[in-house]
Amino acid sequence: MIEGVAVSIRDLMKLYVETYSSVRDIELDDQLNPKPWFMPLISEDSKREAAHYFLLAAALSDFKLTGNPRNIRLLLSHLHTKLGGKLYTARNPSDLASELARFGQDIKNFDRLGVAKSEIAEVICSVNQFVHMKAGGDLIKYTTELASKGRKPKDLVEQLSYTVKRMNKQHKSKSWLYLRWMVRSYPDLAILPYSPKDLMVPLTTPSYRVFAALGLSDNENLPFELSVKNRPDSWWSNTAEFDADAERLTEFARSLFPDDPAIVDFPFFILGTWLEYSDLTPTSLQNSLGFFIKKHRELMQPLMRYLTVVYHYNRAGEAIVEPGAFTALERDVYDFLKRKQVVFSYEFMEFNLTQETGLTYKPDFLLPQFTNKGRKVLLEPHGVKTNMMQFLVKTSIFRRHFGKYFCLILIVPDDFVELIDRLDPMHRSHDFMWKQSNYKIQLENFQRT
């Protein structure tokens, strides 16, 4: 047993991972749009394409490149739609430049790419170079040959680190992410011939939070360093230290799941994302694990899913339109947050609310750097009177399940306040309600306090 981890937390962690290990990764979920055009994998050609596509996705899995995981899927779908097979054959960054620029322009009303977006074309071309020059255009055949010679996943990781841009040094975790997708069975794809027992757990920022909360680090300052809002670029530069921590995290995972340590990866992503800006202590971790397990038992399904593309109802509450087509009030809030340089996520996840009806709730804006009594802050601009009672019931159920962790602030037109007070006199649907006429002042004051 890994020393320093209480038996109770180990047991909870094992149960939590077993409970959430069937949840599909954002990139693999074929229920989200845009759907990968080659899935489901029912032919050898589709499997070969998947092996190449997901290597591209793993290489781009970097917030400095693509901003967040859902942008990867949007980007690759855009490039394939516009360029077809050139997505896999381009080896000159200039071949991708115009479409990458167009994508960046199109997406800015919904999200944003990372600060290193200028390197995206080079990353894609370096992946294509590896697949064609090193793997002869067929990653499945190539890795099958490597495995027949006794080579392990770590050997492929080393090869990728030599060839693919931003998959070396502190970015090696991307290779282990790719191998988890390719090697493990459902909900992963199991199309490469390695054994799951030989996989490492990718050391990413979310999994590092879990690592710190478990007390596995020798660095007493790690929980504080991970909570710093703006870590310096040099923070990840000590690759020897992070390699050692990745080994230790994998050792912990292997103590729970000897034949499949990487089973913890996506459950740790969910948990580690949940723990952002939280106290990274065993007590906080134990409380979160208990909450996830309890709510899963109540709802008979995972608490939430992280979204790739979300659709948004127009102001009439009828037709569904593409992301970015905000109501006037949402657009006003969106522009204000941008102008004030407030960090936010827009419709970042969908929370399950009931077992019977499949009712879900997608908060509009998460402000991860704001807190209220230790809770993360959600802004919900709502300028639609149609179905107001149904909306208030939904947010009331959300608060009943998740109010311990989230503070929900409604922003509404001034003339809505009386209606909402009449429909919800106990204010179960919100923590605060701000009028459209003064929400900017309210937010400024909220930020200061």
N, C-alpha and C positions, 0 to 999 in steps of 0.2 A: 504494500500500500504506500502511496505517496505520503511522506511525512508532512505534518502541518495542516492537513485538510481533515476537518472533523468528519466523523463517520456519518452524522446526520446530513451534512451537506453533500457528501458523496452519494448517499442513498437518494436524496432529492435530485441531485444532478443526473444520476442514472435514469431515474423515472422521468424527469423532464426531457432528456434527450430521446428516450424511447417514445415518449408521447409526441414529440415534435419532429422526429426524424423522417416522417412520411410527407412533410411539407416540401413542396417543390421550390427549388431556387428560382429567383426572379428570372434568370436567363433561360431556365429550362421549362418554365411553366407554359404549356401550350394552350392554356385557357385564357392567357392574356394577349392583347393586341399590341403591336402587329404580330401575328403568328409566324414563327419560322416556317418558311415556305417548303422546307424539306421534311418537316415532321408531320405525322409520326414516322419513325424510322422502320419502314417495312421493306426496304430493298438495300442491297449492298452499296449501290450508288448513293443513296440517301445517308447511309452511315459514313461513307467516305467524306461526303460533303459536311456532315455534322462535325467530324473530327477536325476539319480545317476551320469551319465557321467558329467553333467554340474555342479554338486556339486564338483566333482573332479577338473573340469576346474576352477571353482571359487576359490577353495582352493589354487590352483597352480598359481593364478593370482597375482604374486608377483615378481618384477624384481630381487629380491635377490635369488629367487628360479629358475626361468625359463628365466630370461633375458629380454624377451619381449613377448607380447601376442601371436605372431604367433608360438613361440616355444611350447606353451601349446598344441596346436592342433597336431603339429608334434610329440610331445612326447607321447600323449595318443594314437595316431594312431599307432605309433611304438609298444607300449606296448600291444595294442590289437592284432596287427598282430602277434606278437611273443608269447603272453601268452594267448590270447583268453579270456575266462571268468575269468581267474585269476586276470585280471585287477580289477574286482569288488569284488573278494573274498579274495584277499591277505590281511592278517592282521599282517604278520611278515615281517618287512622291508627286511630281507635277501632273501625273495622270489623274490624280484624285483631288487636286487643289480646288478646282472650280466647284465641284459638288460638295466638298467639305465646307466651303465658304457659304454656299447656298443653304446647306443644312443649318449651319450656325445662325444664319439670318432668320430662317424659318422658325427655329426653336426658341428664339429669345423671348417670345411672348409667353412661353410656357415654362422654360427652364433656362439653364445656361451651361455651356461647356466649361471645362476647367481652365486654369491660367496657363497650362502648357498645351493648349489645344493645337498650337502650331506644329506639334510633334506627332499628331495622330497619323498623318500620311506616312511618315517614316516608320512608325510602329507597324502599321498594316503591311507596308512593303517588306519589312524585315521578316514578318511572319511568312509571307508568301515566298520569300527567298529561301527560308528554312524548309518549307514544305516541298518546294520544287527541287532545290539543289541537294538538300541533305536526305529528305525522305522520298525522293523520286516521285512526288506528287500523290503519295498514298501513305498517310500516317498510320493506318491500321496495319497494312502490310509491313511497313518499316518497323513498328514496335513489336509486331509478332516475330520478326527476325531477331530483334534485340533480345526478346524474352527467351527465344530458343537457345540463345548463346549464354543464358544465365544473367543477363543484364536486368537491373532493377529500375523502378521508377526514378530513383535518385540519379541514375545515369542520364536519363532523358532530361531531367531538370538541369543538370550540368550542361548538356548540349544546348538547351534553349538559352541558358544564361550567356553562352558565348556568341550566339547569333542574333537573338531577338532583342530589339531595343526595349529598354525598360522592363526586362525580365531577369536582370542580374542583380547582384548584391542584395539590397533591401527589398527588391521586387521579386525575389524568388518565390514568395508566397503565391504569386499569380500562377506559377507552374504547378504548384500543389493544388491550387483551386481547379485548374484545368484537369489534372489527373483525377481529382475526386469526381468531377463530372463524368469523365470518360471511363473510369474503372469500377466504381461502386454500382451495385444494382439499384433498383427502383428506390427512391425517386430519381436517382441519377441514371446514366445511359448504358453503362457496362458494354462499351464497344472496343475497348483496348484490353489486351490479354494479360494484364498484370493482376497480382493478388491484392485485394484491399488491405491485407495485413501489413503490406509494405509501404502504405501511404503515410505521409506526414499531415498534421493538421496545419493548414495555412495560418500564419501569424499575421492577422490583419488588425486594424485598430479595434473593431468590435470584439474579436476574440481575445485581444490583448487586455481589454477591460475585464473580461471574465477571468483571465489569467491573474490579473492583479487582485480582483475581488476574492479569488480563491486563496490568496496569500502565498502563491507559488514563487513569487519573485524575491530575490535577495536584495533588491533595490527598494528600500523603505519609502523612497520618494515617488515610486512609479505611479501609485494612485493619484497623486497630485499632478504629476507631469501629464498624465492622460486626461486630466480635467481642465488643463490650461486651454483656453479658447483658441489661441493662436500659437501653436508650437512652431519653433524655428525650423527652417528647411533642414538643418543639420541634425535634427532629433533622431532620424532614422539612420544616420550615417555609420553608427557603430555596428557593423554587420555581424561581427563576432559575438557581441552580446545578444543580438536578436536571434542569431542562429542557435545559441545556447538556450534561449527562452523558448524557441520553437520546439527544440528537442524535449524540453521539460514539459511543455504543454502537451506534446504528443505522448510522452511517457504517462502523464495523468490520464489522457484519453484511453490509452492502451490498458491502463489498470482497470478501467471500467468495461472496455470493449476490446479484448485482446486480438480478435480477428478482424476488427473493423474500426480502427481509431478515428478515421475521418468521418465517421457517422456524426460526430459532434459538430462538424463545421457549420452547417447552415443553422441548426439550433443555437449555436454560439453566436452566429451573426444576428439572429433575432434577439437573443438575450443581451448581447453586447450593445446593440443599437438602443434597446430599451434602457440600458444603464448609462447612456450618454448624459453627462452633467449630473450624475448621481454619485452618492458616496460609494466608493469601490471598496467596501468592507465585507467580510463574511456575513455580517448581520443583514446588510442591505441585499446581498446576493441571496441569502436564505429566504428573505421576505419575498423577493421577486420570483424565485423558483416556486415557492408555495402558492403565490398568486397565479402564475401561469398554469400550474397543475390544477388548482381549484377551479379556475374559470373554464378550463378545457372540460372538466367533468360536468360542469353546469351546462355548457353549450354543446357538448359532444362534438366539438370541432376546435381548431386553433383559434386563438383570440383575434388574430388579424392576418392579413396578407399584405406584403409590400407590393406596390403597383408599378406597372410599366407604363401603360397608356391608360388614362382614365377618361371617361366621357362625362360631359357636364350638361345638365339641363339648362335650357335657355330660360329667360325670365318668365315666360308663360308656363314653365314647368311641364312642357309637352315634348317638343322635338329634342333629340339629342344632337349636340354639335361637338365639334372637335375641341380638344383642350386649347385653352387660350381665348376662347370666345366667352369672356366673362360677362356677367351683368355689369351695369354701370357702377354699382356700388363695389362689387368685387374688383373691378378695374381700378377704381379710385384707391382702394386699400392696397392693392398690388403695387401701384405706382408710388404710393406714399412710402411703403416699406422699402422699395428699391431706392427711392430718393434719399431716404434716411440711412441707407446702407444697413438695414436690419436684416440679419440672417434669418431666412425662413425656408420652409419646404412647403410646396403647394400640393394638396391632395396626395400626400406621400404614402398613405396606407388606408386600408379599408378594414374597419373593426366589425366583427361579428357580434350581433346583439341578442339574437334569439335562436333557439334550436328549431322551433316549429315552423316559423314563417320565413326564415332565411333573411330577416331584416338586417341590414348593414348600414354603417355610417362612415362617410369619408369626410373628415374635417378639412376645411379649406386651407388654413395656414397654421403651421406649427412654428413657433418661435423658440428654437432649442436653447437660446441663450437667456431667455426670460424664465423666471420661476415665480410661483406664488405659493408660499408655505411648503416649499420643497417640490411643488408640482410643475410639470411643464405646461406652457401656456399655448392654448389654441384660440385663434381668432376665427369667428364664423360670421362673415358678412351675409346678411339675408335680407334681400329686398323684394321678395315675392310673397304676396298675401295668399295666393292660391295654396290650398292644402296646409295652411299654417298650423292647424291642430296636429296633423300628422307629423309635421316637422318638429314641433315641440315635444311630442311623445317620443320621437326618435332620440332627440338630444337628452331627454329625461332618462331614457333607458341607458344611453351611453354613460351618463353621469352616475347612474346607480352601479354600473359595472366598473367604471374606470375613474370615477371621481377622486379616488385616493391618489391617483397619479397625474391627472390632467385638470387644469383650470380652464373652463370653457367660457369665453367672452363673446357674447352676441353683439354685433354691430348692425343696427337697423335704422331705417328712416324714422325721423322724429315722430311721425304720426302712427307708427306701428306700436309704440310703447304702451299706449292705453289698451290696445287689442291684446298684446301679449300678457299684460298684467291681468286682464280679465280672463283669458284662457288658462293662464298658469299663475294663479294668485300666490302659490307657495314658492314660486321661482325654482322649481325642480329642474327646469330645462337649461339653466345657466348659472354660472357663478357671478358674472357681472353682465349688465346690459348697457351698452353705450349708444348714445344717439349719433346719427350720421353727422349732425351739425358740430359735434364737439369731440368725436372719437380721437382725433389727432392730439388734442390737448390731453385727453385721458391717457393715451398711450405714452406720451412724453412723461406725464406724472407717474404712471405705472412703472416705467423704466427706471426713473430716479429712485423709486422706493423699493 
